[in-house]
Amino acid sequence: MREKAEAVQVKCPKCGRTAIIYLPKEEIPRCPDCGVRMVLCELLDEGKSY
């Protein structure tokens, strides 16, 4: 497992709202609109190349 906090994007499976959190510092939140637990969408630890 990685030592430092990693930025990840989480998404609500119901309404599609997204948020960026840092693991393992924060736990995966519930959607403020729906109350449903958000799911991991994307790891944001690498740059994107287009």
N, C-alpha and C positions, 0 to 999 in steps of 0.2 A: 504494500500500500504506500501511497505517496505521503511524504512528511508534511509538506506545506498545504495551505488551503488552495483549493482549485475552484475557479469560477465555472459554474454550470448554469444552463438555461433550463428552467422548469416551465411546464405548460399545463393548464387546466384541461382535462380531457372532455369536459362538458362545454365550456364556453370559448376555449382557445386563448384565454388570457395568459401572457407569459411574464416571467420575472427572472432576474439573475440573482443567484445566491452563491455563497461560498461554502463548500464542503471541506472538511468536516466541522467547521465552526458553527454553521447553522443547520438546523434540520429542515427537511422539505416541508414547506408551509401548506396551509389550506388556502384555496382560492377565496379572496375576500368577497367576491360576488356570489359564488355558488355554495361555498362551504365544503367543496370536494377536495381531497388531497391531490396536490399537483404531482405530475409525473416528470421524470427526467427526460429532457428533450435533446440537449446537445451539450457536449463538453466544450468549454471555451478556452482550452489551454494552448491551442496552436493557432497561428495566423492562417488566414485563408488565402489561397492563390487563385486568381481568376484568369 
